[in-house]
Amino acid sequence: MEHNEMTELLSRKAGVSLDEARAALEANGWDLLDAMIALDRANRAPGAASARAEAGGGESAVRPVKTVSGQKAAGAVSNGLAVLWRYVKKLLRLTLDNYFIVTRRGREILSAPVLVLIVLFFASFGLMLVALVVGLFCECRYRFEGRQLGRDGVNRAMGKASDVAEDIKNSFREGRGGNG
């Protein structure tokens, strides 16, 4: 999501001006949830904007969300979990935004998010590996589509694997045909 879209969404959901939403997002590293929490803590939550306007309240600075803890260890664990959660969110987004495509003779027969492929590999690694290899020998070609994995280098490697399988299959046919 672009910064302008995030700003508009936060402004709409939190009931604050676009400037307040942008300030909260910038102060919180463009993390939408942290910015919403910061606005909530600064009494800028849904409904608070109208109450502030009625009371004639002034603007207050939006501060970044900070972990308040009496123990440094608890703060470190909390920060570590926040970093881990951000990493997991990025990884999930990557696996959902990129697709694994299987084609046979130029016709697409399967298109699934990479997350499905990963789950299947973890559930039954051996079976999936055999299915992919057998697919190569049955004229299936594999490729990825998406911003991160749909690059030429990745798909070129997938194409080379298909070409190698085709060469092996052809050499087997030629060797068998000469003897039979």
ABEGO torsion letter per residue (X at the ends): XBAAAAAAAAAAAAGBBAAAAAAAAAAAGGBAAAAAAAAAAAGABBGAAAAAAAAGBBBBBBBBBBBBBABAAAAAAAAAAAAAAAAAAAAAAAAAABBBBBBBGGBBABBBBAAAAAAAAAABAAAAAAAAAAAAAAGBBBBBBEAAAABAAAAAAAAAAAAAAAAAAAAAAAAAAAAX
